[in-house]
Amino acid sequence: MKKMISRRNFLKVAGASAAALGLAACGGSSSSTAASTASSTAASAAPAAAGKVYYLNFKPEQDQDWQDLAAEYTKETGVPVTVVTAASGQYETTLMSEMEKSEAPTLFQVNGPVGLANWKDYCLDLSDSQLYGELTSDSFALKDGDAVTSIAYVIETYGIIYNKELLTAAGYTQDDIKGFDDLKKVADDIQARKAELGVDGAFTSAGMDGSSDWRFKTHLANLPIYYEYKADGIGSTDAIKGTYLDNYKKIWDLYITDSTCDPKLLASKTGNDAVAEFVGKKAVFYQNGTWAYNDVKDLGDDNLGMLPIYIGAEGEENQGLCTGSENFWCVNNTSSDEDIQATLDFLYWCVTSEAGTSAMADKMGFVIPFKKAKDSTNPLIGIANDYVAEGKTSVDWCFSTMPSEEWKNGVGSALTAYAAGTGSWDDVVTAFVDGWAKEYKLANG
């Protein structure tokens, strides 16, 4: 297993001024719930290319940006580029379906070493590609032996985004929050005075609908995994011990108690609900990443702050934000030679051309680990930089070692039942620890 990528190492090798967030995320945009597809068909004076590109995109929040960039590439080169964007939380299912078709994606992605294990037989060796030559560090590539199977294309950051205006109105600043105890004191006070302050709660609703649950069963669950790995000096495990699950309980209890809604309602609360509560100034705190900037920018750049996710671990006063990547490009080695070359050319253009690098930095808000990367204009990335400049230790994205999607779903279901009062915290521990061992064994034979 590769060592987790740290924010400090990224800045050092990439020479970038910031780290962008994905999942959804990473897991997906709060405003995207269905797959979308479009083919760039812009008129072009260039001759028709021999090959074509089909990109199965993981990030719904950047769907339109990729459609626009694909159209621009087609206009410039004549190469047809189709972008299909999977619905939030449905990427793996969509990929399995699309790869069975005669016109399968020529470009897809995996979320890290665990995801790569499922798809490495379909991954072209990129070691001799121009794309690989543009990487600022070999640490941004996943390998299978000597073969370069996948290349990270965005480095992302998440934490607790907050509304400075509302926090100030409550009588606090970021300087008052240096750890979990401080965060709980401030949040409890805001919750107790919510009518006076004109908010519905300290935190936005911790929705466990599929558009939002990844924030907690994956991103929040990263914290106890990170601290266990750090304590044990490891980068992965076949059997998580759950050393920091009491800390996981602390932050989850805070999220669902000092909230805009009754915990019993979380099963139906969505990502859109959380965005509306935050932008509508009905909550002070909102866990998400730099990729969510377009969702929250109406509050004003100067009004946005970002805190680390504190869970009460020893030494967390020196903790920064959570930084890494779960977005690795893979080129389908079963595609025709013409389509493979067209796909490699498209990727090289994305990370070296003015149009490509500008779109990825300015429109998508990405920090990309390539030599010609532009600094992102996303202000949340500037905040992430400040933590690094202050010497804070970034939290690695250890969730790429989670054994399966089924494991995440088990943890998510247990968290939801616990919040609703129909399950116990012991059920969460069981899903976390026993579920990990079971899913790891299934995934590894």
Backbone torsions as a table, in degrees:
resi	resn	phi	psi	omega
1	MET	NA	134.6	-179.9
2	LYS	-72.3	151.0	175.5
3	LYS	-65.2	140.8	178.9
4	MET	-60.0	142.8	178.9
5	ILE	-78.6	127.1	179.0
6	SER	-99.4	153.4	179.6
7	ARG	-60.1	-42.0	-178.3
8	ARG	-62.3	-44.5	178.8
9	ASN	-63.9	-36.2	-179.8
10	PHE	-62.9	-48.1	-178.1
11	LEU	-63.8	-35.5	-178.0
12	LYS	-65.8	-46.5	-174.6
13	VAL	-86.8	-28.7	-175.7
14	ALA	-88.4	-22.7	-178.0
15	GLY	66.5	21.6	-178.8
16	ALA	-87.8	158.7	-178.1
17	SER	-92.3	-4.0	-177.4
18	ALA	-159.0	167.1	174.5
19	ALA	-121.8	128.7	-177.0
20	ALA	-94.0	162.3	174.9
21	LEU	-74.0	NA	NA
22	GLY	NA	NA	NA
23	LEU	NA	-177.0	15.1
24	ALA	-42.1	-2.6	102.0
25	ALA	44.0	2.1	51.9
26	CYS	3.1	-87.6	178.6
27	GLY	-77.0	-22.3	177.9
28	GLY	137.0	163.3	-179.6
29	SER	-74.2	148.2	177.9
30	SER	-67.6	-19.1	-175.7
31	SER	-100.0	4.1	-176.7
32	SER	-118.8	119.4	-177.2
33	THR	-125.2	-5.1	-178.9
34	ALA	-134.8	155.5	178.1
35	ALA	-68.3	145.5	175.8
36	SER	-130.1	153.1	-178.1
37	THR	-146.4	146.0	175.5
38	ALA	-159.8	150.8	176.7
39	SER	-116.7	133.1	179.6
40	SER	-73.9	120.9	-176.8
41	THR	-127.2	23.5	-177.5
42	ALA	-59.2	143.4	178.7
43	ALA	-65.6	145.6	-178.8
44	SER	-148.7	144.7	176.5
45	ALA	-80.9	-13.9	-178.4
46	ALA	-71.1	149.6	179.1
47	PRO	-67.6	151.5	179.5
48	ALA	-61.5	137.1	-177.6
49	ALA	-80.8	157.7	178.7
50	ALA	-72.1	-34.0	-177.6
51	GLY	-110.5	174.3	179.0
52	LYS	-141.6	165.6	-177.0
53	VAL	-122.5	135.2	172.1
54	TYR	-129.3	109.7	-177.1
55	TYR	-104.6	119.6	172.5
56	LEU	-92.5	103.7	-172.6
57	ASN	-84.8	139.7	-177.7
58	PHE	-89.0	-25.8	-167.0
59	LYS	-106.6	100.6	-179.2
60	PRO	-58.2	-32.1	-176.6
61	GLU	-68.0	-16.9	177.6
62	GLN	-109.1	15.9	-176.5
63	ASP	-55.4	-54.3	-176.3
64	GLN	-64.0	-35.7	178.6
65	ASP	-62.0	-41.0	178.8
66	TRP	-70.6	-36.7	176.1
67	GLN	-60.6	-44.1	-179.0
68	ASP	-65.2	-42.4	-178.2
69	LEU	-67.9	-38.4	177.5
70	ALA	-61.7	-43.0	179.6
71	ALA	-63.8	-38.5	179.4
72	GLU	-66.1	-39.2	178.6
73	TYR	-65.6	-42.0	178.2
74	THR	-62.2	-42.1	179.2
75	LYS	-61.5	-38.2	-177.0
76	GLU	-79.0	-34.7	-171.4
77	THR	-116.8	-18.8	-174.6
78	GLY	82.8	-0.3	-179.2
79	VAL	-82.8	123.5	177.9
80	PRO	-68.7	130.0	177.4
81	VAL	-126.8	120.2	176.6
82	THR	-106.0	132.9	176.0
83	VAL	-117.8	122.9	173.6
84	VAL	-116.2	129.8	-178.2
85	THR	-111.5	122.4	180.0
86	ALA	-72.3	149.2	176.0
87	ALA	-64.2	155.6	-179.5
88	SER	-55.0	127.0	177.9
89	GLY	78.3	4.8	-175.4
90	GLN	-117.8	16.0	-172.2
91	TYR	-63.1	-48.8	-175.9
92	GLU	-62.4	-41.9	178.3
93	THR	-63.5	-43.4	179.1
94	THR	-64.7	-41.5	-179.6
95	LEU	-61.9	-44.4	179.9
96	MET	-60.6	-40.6	179.2
97	SER	-67.0	-45.7	-176.5
98	GLU	-69.3	-33.5	-178.0
99	MET	-70.9	-15.0	177.9
100	GLU	-84.7	-9.8	-176.6
101	LYS	-84.6	158.5	179.5
102	SER	-66.0	-33.7	175.7
103	GLU	-102.6	72.7	-176.8
104	ALA	-78.2	161.4	176.4
105	PRO	-56.6	137.4	172.5
106	THR	-88.2	-17.5	-178.7
107	LEU	-137.7	123.9	178.5
108	PHE	-140.2	-175.0	179.0
109	GLN	-143.2	158.6	174.5
110	VAL	-123.3	161.1	-173.8
111	ASN	-96.7	9.0	179.9
112	GLY	141.5	-165.2	-176.1
113	PRO	-58.3	-38.4	-179.2
114	VAL	-67.8	-44.9	177.5
115	GLY	-64.5	-36.7	179.7
116	LEU	-61.8	-36.1	-178.2
117	ALA	-56.9	-31.8	-179.6
118	ASN	-77.2	-23.9	-168.2
119	TRP	-126.1	5.5	-173.6
120	LYS	-61.3	-27.7	179.8
121	ASP	-70.0	-14.7	179.6
122	TYR	-100.8	0.2	-172.4
123	CYS	-94.0	123.7	174.6
124	LEU	-66.6	139.9	174.7
125	ASP	-71.4	115.8	-175.3
126	LEU	-95.9	8.9	-172.8
127	SER	-62.2	-27.6	179.6
128	ASP	-101.3	8.7	-176.2
129	SER	-83.0	155.2	174.5
130	GLN	-64.0	-34.3	179.0
131	LEU	-57.9	-49.0	179.9
132	TYR	-61.7	-35.6	178.9
133	GLY	-66.6	-19.4	179.6
134	GLU	-88.0	-10.5	-179.9
135	LEU	-63.5	141.9	178.7
136	THR	-80.4	-17.2	179.7
137	SER	-157.3	143.5	177.4
138	ASP	-65.5	-17.5	-178.3
139	SER	-69.3	-11.6	179.1
140	PHE	-94.2	10.6	178.2
141	ALA	-115.3	142.4	171.5
142	LEU	-98.1	142.0	-176.3
143	LYS	-128.4	152.9	170.8
144	ASP	-122.4	95.8	-169.1
145	GLY	68.7	-125.6	178.2
146	ASP	-90.6	-10.3	-177.2
147	ALA	-78.2	133.7	174.2
148	VAL	-88.4	104.3	-173.5
149	THR	-89.3	-29.7	-171.5
150	SER	-150.7	149.1	-179.4
151	ILE	-131.9	126.4	177.6
152	ALA	-66.0	137.9	-179.7
153	TYR	-117.5	-3.1	176.6
154	VAL	-154.3	138.9	175.1
155	ILE	-107.9	128.5	-170.6
156	GLU	-126.0	162.0	-175.8
157	THR	-139.1	139.4	175.5
158	TYR	-139.1	163.6	-179.5
159	GLY	-174.9	-145.6	177.3
160	ILE	-109.9	105.8	176.4
161	ILE	-74.1	140.0	179.4
162	TYR	-136.9	158.6	178.8
163	ASN	-92.8	108.7	-176.6
164	LYS	-59.9	-40.4	-178.1
165	GLU	-60.6	-46.0	-179.3
166	LEU	-69.5	-38.1	179.5
167	LEU	-64.8	-40.5	178.4
168	THR	-65.6	-41.0	179.2
169	ALA	-61.3	-28.8	178.4
170	ALA	-81.8	-7.0	176.7
171	GLY	97.2	19.8	-176.8
172	TYR	-131.8	162.6	170.2
173	THR	-132.9	174.8	179.2
174	GLN	-60.0	-29.7	-179.6
175	ASP	-62.3	-19.3	179.9
176	ASP	-83.5	-5.2	-175.0
177	ILE	-122.6	101.0	-176.9
178	LYS	-119.4	3.4	-179.1
179	GLY	-176.6	-178.1	-175.6
180	PHE	-62.7	-43.3	-177.9
181	ASP	-59.6	-40.3	177.3
182	ASP	-65.2	-44.3	-179.1
183	LEU	-61.1	-42.8	179.9
184	LYS	-66.0	-41.2	179.5
185	LYS	-60.4	-46.2	-178.8
186	VAL	-67.0	-46.8	-178.2
187	ALA	-64.4	-42.0	177.9
188	ASP	-60.3	-40.7	-179.7
189	ASP	-66.2	-43.8	178.8
190	ILE	-62.8	-41.7	-180.0
191	GLN	-63.3	-41.0	-179.3
192	ALA	-67.7	-27.9	-176.8
193	ARG	-109.8	23.2	-172.4
194	LYS	-60.8	-37.3	179.1
195	ALA	-65.4	-43.8	178.4
196	GLU	-62.1	-38.8	-176.7
197	LEU	-85.9	-9.1	178.3
198	GLY	76.0	26.7	177.6
199	VAL	-117.3	167.0	177.0
200	ASP	-97.4	-11.7	179.7
201	GLY	175.3	165.6	178.5
202	ALA	-71.1	-44.2	-178.4
203	PHE	-109.2	148.1	170.6
204	THR	-64.2	162.0	179.8
205	SER	-61.1	135.2	179.1
206	ALA	-88.1	69.1	-174.2
207	GLY	-58.5	135.6	179.0
208	MET	-109.9	15.7	166.7
209	ASP	-66.0	159.1	-176.1
210	GLY	-60.4	-20.4	179.0
211	SER	-80.1	-6.3	-172.5
212	SER	-137.0	-23.5	-170.0
213	ASP	-64.6	-23.4	178.4
214	TRP	-60.2	-22.8	179.5
215	ARG	-66.1	-22.5	-173.3
216	PHE	-115.8	-39.5	179.7
217	LYS	-80.4	-13.4	178.3
218	THR	-119.7	-64.0	-173.7
219	HIS	-68.3	-44.6	178.0
220	LEU	-71.4	-37.8	179.1
221	ALA	-65.0	-16.8	176.9
222	ASN	-61.5	-33.4	-173.8
223	LEU	-63.5	-51.7	178.1
224	PRO	-64.2	-30.5	176.8
225	ILE	-68.6	-45.2	180.0
226	TYR	-57.0	-48.4	-177.3
227	TYR	-69.4	-32.6	176.3
228	GLU	-68.4	-45.3	178.1
229	TYR	-60.3	-41.8	-178.9
230	LYS	-63.6	-44.4	-179.6
231	ALA	-65.5	-35.3	-176.4
232	ASP	-94.1	-3.7	178.3
233	GLY	65.7	38.7	-178.0
234	ILE	-125.6	169.0	178.1
235	GLY	-119.4	-4.2	176.4
236	SER	-168.9	169.9	179.1
237	THR	-159.2	153.5	174.6
238	ASP	-90.6	-8.4	-177.9
239	ALA	-150.7	97.7	178.0
240	ILE	-68.6	140.3	-177.6
241	LYS	-89.9	-26.2	-178.7
242	GLY	81.1	28.1	-177.1
243	THR	-55.4	-35.0	-174.0
244	TYR	-110.4	24.5	-179.7
245	LEU	-72.7	-24.6	172.6
246	ASP	-64.8	-34.0	177.1
247	ASN	-70.9	-37.6	175.5
248	TYR	-59.9	-40.9	178.7
249	LYS	-63.1	-40.6	-179.2
250	LYS	-58.4	-49.3	-176.4
251	ILE	-72.4	-36.1	178.0
252	TRP	-66.2	-42.0	176.3
253	ASP	-59.2	-39.8	179.9
254	LEU	-66.2	-44.5	179.6
255	TYR	-58.8	-42.4	-172.7
256	ILE	-90.1	-14.8	178.7
257	THR	-91.8	-49.3	179.4
258	ASP	-91.5	63.9	-168.5
259	SER	-126.8	169.2	178.1
260	THR	-79.0	-10.0	-176.0
261	CYS	-143.6	165.0	175.9
262	ASP	-65.4	134.0	179.4
263	PRO	-55.6	-26.1	-179.5
264	LYS	-67.2	-16.0	-176.2
265	LEU	-94.8	-1.8	-170.9
266	LEU	-65.6	-26.7	-178.7
267	ALA	-59.9	-29.4	-177.2
268	SER	-104.9	-2.9	-179.8
269	LYS	-78.0	139.1	-173.0
270	THR	-110.9	173.1	173.8
271	GLY	-63.0	-36.9	177.5
272	ASN	-61.9	-37.2	178.4
273	ASP	-60.8	-45.4	-178.4
274	ALA	-63.7	-42.8	178.5
275	VAL	-61.6	-46.5	-178.9
276	ALA	-61.0	-39.4	179.4
277	GLU	-66.2	-40.3	-177.7
278	PHE	-73.3	-49.0	-179.3
279	VAL	-68.3	-29.9	177.7
280	GLY	-80.3	5.9	177.4
281	LYS	60.4	36.0	177.3
282	LYS	-101.7	-1.9	177.5
283	ALA	-149.1	149.7	-177.5
284	VAL	-90.7	-36.1	-172.6
285	PHE	-117.8	144.5	-176.9
286	TYR	-150.0	109.7	179.0
287	GLN	-74.0	119.1	174.7
288	ASN	-171.9	-171.4	-173.5
289	GLY	-121.2	-177.4	-177.8
290	THR	-62.8	-21.6	177.0
291	TRP	-67.5	-16.5	-177.5
292	ALA	-86.7	5.0	-175.5
293	TYR	-54.7	-45.8	-177.9
294	ASN	-61.8	-27.2	178.6
295	ASP	-74.0	-29.7	-171.9
296	VAL	-113.9	0.2	-172.2
297	LYS	-63.8	-20.0	-179.9
298	ASP	-65.3	-15.9	175.9
299	LEU	-73.2	-16.4	-179.0
300	GLY	99.1	133.9	-176.6
301	ASP	-56.9	-40.3	-176.8
302	ASP	-72.1	-11.7	-176.9
303	ASN	-98.2	-1.1	-177.3
304	LEU	-100.8	130.0	174.3
305	GLY	-126.9	172.5	-179.3
306	MET	-147.8	128.9	179.7
307	LEU	-110.3	151.8	169.0
308	PRO	-64.2	157.8	174.0
309	ILE	-86.8	103.0	-178.6
310	TYR	-88.7	137.6	179.9
311	ILE	-127.9	7.9	179.0
312	GLY	87.6	19.4	178.5
313	ALA	-80.6	149.7	179.6
314	GLU	-61.5	132.6	178.4
315	GLY	82.6	7.8	-174.9
316	GLU	-71.3	-9.2	174.9
317	GLU	-64.7	-17.9	177.6
318	ASN	-100.3	9.9	-177.3
319	GLN	-84.0	143.6	173.7
320	GLY	-104.9	-153.7	179.8
321	LEU	-84.5	171.1	-179.1
322	CYS	-91.6	118.2	-173.4
323	THR	-131.2	136.6	177.6
324	GLY	173.8	-153.4	178.6
325	SER	-149.9	142.7	168.5
326	GLU	-128.0	25.2	-176.2
327	ASN	-123.9	97.9	-177.0
328	PHE	-119.9	121.4	177.2
329	TRP	-71.4	140.3	173.5
330	CYS	-133.0	137.2	176.4
331	VAL	-100.9	129.2	-174.8
332	ASN	-70.9	113.8	-177.1
333	ASN	-76.4	-5.1	176.4
334	THR	-91.6	-4.8	177.2
335	SER	-71.1	164.7	178.2
336	SER	-67.6	159.1	179.3
337	ASP	-58.3	-38.4	-179.8
338	GLU	-65.7	-42.1	-179.6
339	ASP	-70.6	-36.3	176.6
340	ILE	-61.7	-46.4	-179.7
341	GLN	-65.7	-39.7	177.7
342	ALA	-61.2	-38.9	-179.6
343	THR	-69.3	-43.2	177.2
344	LEU	-62.6	-39.7	178.9
345	ASP	-65.4	-41.0	179.1
346	PHE	-62.7	-45.5	180.0
347	LEU	-63.3	-42.7	179.0
348	TYR	-60.6	-41.9	177.9
349	TRP	-63.3	-40.3	-179.0
350	CYS	-59.8	-37.6	-172.6
351	VAL	-101.2	0.5	-179.8
352	THR	-125.8	-27.9	-175.8
353	SER	-78.8	158.9	176.2
354	GLU	-61.6	-44.0	-179.2
355	ALA	-63.6	-45.5	-177.9
356	GLY	-67.0	-50.6	-177.5
357	THR	-67.6	-33.1	177.9
358	SER	-68.0	-42.5	179.5
359	ALA	-63.0	-42.6	-177.1
360	MET	-70.6	-32.9	-180.0
361	ALA	-83.7	-50.0	-170.3
362	ASP	-86.1	-39.3	-177.8
363	LYS	-90.3	-44.9	-178.4
364	MET	-86.6	-17.1	179.5
365	GLY	72.6	27.5	-174.9
366	PHE	-91.1	148.3	158.3
367	VAL	-103.5	120.0	-177.3
368	ILE	-108.8	142.7	-174.8
369	PRO	-87.7	50.8	-179.2
370	PHE	-124.9	156.2	-169.7
371	LYS	-61.2	-32.3	-176.7
372	LYS	-99.9	19.8	-178.5
373	ALA	-61.0	142.9	173.3
374	LYS	-97.3	150.5	175.2
375	ASP	-67.4	135.9	178.7
376	SER	-75.2	148.2	176.8
377	THR	-91.5	2.4	-179.9
378	ASN	-67.0	116.7	-176.9
379	PRO	-65.6	-25.3	177.7
380	LEU	-66.1	-27.4	176.5
381	ILE	-70.1	-37.4	175.6
382	GLY	-59.8	-38.8	177.1
383	ILE	-63.9	-41.9	178.2
384	ALA	-60.3	-39.6	177.5
385	ASN	-60.6	-38.8	-176.7
386	ASP	-61.3	-39.4	178.5
387	TYR	-62.0	-41.6	179.3
388	VAL	-65.1	-43.3	-179.7
389	ALA	-62.0	-30.3	179.3
390	GLU	-81.0	-2.4	178.7
391	GLY	85.6	14.7	178.8
392	LYS	-73.7	147.6	-179.0
393	THR	-88.9	117.3	179.5
394	SER	-67.7	147.6	177.5
395	VAL	-89.3	122.1	-179.6
396	ASP	-68.5	151.9	175.6
397	TRP	-82.7	85.8	-179.6
398	CYS	-82.2	-8.7	-175.6
399	PHE	-70.6	-9.5	173.9
400	SER	-68.6	-10.7	177.6
401	THR	-97.0	-1.2	175.9
402	MET	-57.2	136.3	-167.2
403	PRO	-67.6	-25.8	-178.1
404	SER	-170.6	166.7	173.6
405	GLU	-67.9	-32.8	179.0
406	GLU	-63.7	-36.0	176.5
407	TRP	-62.3	-45.7	178.8
408	LYS	-59.6	-43.5	-178.8
409	ASN	-63.8	-36.8	177.8
410	GLY	-64.7	-42.8	177.3
411	VAL	-65.1	-43.1	179.9
412	GLY	-61.2	-43.1	179.1
413	SER	-63.7	-40.3	-179.9
414	ALA	-67.8	-39.8	177.3
415	LEU	-62.6	-41.2	-179.1
416	THR	-65.5	-45.1	179.8
417	ALA	-64.9	-39.9	177.9
418	TYR	-62.0	-45.0	-179.9
419	ALA	-63.3	-35.8	-178.0
420	ALA	-79.8	-10.4	-179.3
421	GLY	85.0	9.3	179.8
422	THR	-100.4	-1.2	178.3
423	GLY	-142.3	169.1	-178.4
424	SER	-110.6	167.7	175.9
425	TRP	-67.6	-27.2	176.0
426	ASP	-59.2	-32.1	178.1
427	ASP	-67.6	-35.9	176.7
428	VAL	-65.4	-44.1	179.4
429	VAL	-61.4	-43.3	179.3
430	THR	-61.8	-45.7	179.7
431	ALA	-63.0	-38.1	-177.9
432	PHE	-70.9	-51.6	-172.7
433	VAL	-85.2	-58.5	-178.5
434	ASP	-67.3	-37.8	178.7
435	GLY	-63.4	-36.7	178.5
436	TRP	-62.0	-50.6	-178.5
437	ALA	-60.7	-42.1	-179.4
438	LYS	-65.0	-48.1	-177.0
439	GLU	-70.8	-33.8	177.1
440	TYR	-63.9	-42.9	-179.5
441	LYS	-64.0	-42.1	179.2
442	LEU	-63.8	-41.3	-176.8
443	ALA	-73.2	-23.3	-175.1
444	ASN	-116.1	21.5	174.5
445	GLY	73.6	NA	NA
